[in-house]
Amino acid sequence: MPAERLTLLERYGGLLASDGITRGLIGPREVPRLWERHLLNCALLAPLIGDGASVADLGSGAGLPGMVLAIARPDLRITLVEPMARRVEFLEEVRAELGLDVRVVRARAEQWEGPAAFDVVTARALAPLARLLAWGMPLVASGGCLLAMKGSSAADEIAAAQSELTRRRAGAELVTSSVSGCQPITVVRVVRETGSGIGWRSESARRHRRERA
């Protein structure tokens, strides 16, 4: 990561360790492990995303991983989706303080349809995979993917979500990302089968038809 981006990450870490604590966005016990458990952990997601991709980070919370991705990868077009007002306020302040080109939307992941489809949809510890598929896959553009940061239960979650994956004609795989000196992360990458016709537009159309019925 270039030095100027690392400086921004350090400033963001400082905001998390100060305002993030006083506003109850992260616990005080997280401060000693802020870099290893949160900042560097989220930065490891960046190599899995293509150049110039549009990204929707669902349930962004205090900005993890979306804000870290915006810092590490200024080429990405990132939208942070978060329902809680105090978290949205913090995200807006971080965006302004660090001069980041991100969009912040106050909405629940399961209700937000988005203005368009995204190349990548991300989520970190938001919901079990089966539920996350229902929220995230309608937002994924053709040829895009859902990247869900998971822990040791990732394989079990894929197994439990098989019926939902089949229904959505999508496949899931485990992907790891690591750099020297950091604990590797486990990511579930979900990709829709080519030509499945299941995307943002078709999902939204079905929703509107159900609402009119």
Sequence and secondary structure as in RCSB ss.txt:
>XXXX:A:sequence
MPAERLTLLERYGGLLASDGITRGLIGPREVPRLWERHLLNCALLAPLIGDGASVADLGSGAGLPGMVLAIARPD
LRITLVEPMARRVEFLEEVRAELGLDVRVVRARAEQWEGPAAFDVVTARALAPLARLLAWGMPLVASGGCLLAMK
GSSAADEIAAAQSELTRRRAGAELVTSSVSGCQPITVVRVVRETGSGIGWRSESARRHRRERA
>XXXX:A:secstr
  HHHHHHHHHHHHHHHTHHHHTTSS GGGGGGHIIIIIHHHHTTGGGS TT EEEEET TTTTTHHHHHHH TT
SEEEEEE  HHHHHHHHHHHHHHT  EEEEE  TTT   SS EEEEEEES S HHHHHHHHGGGEEEEEEEEEEE
 TTHHHHHHHTHHHHHHTTEEEEEEEE  TTS  EEEEEEEE TT   SHHHHHHHHHHHHH 
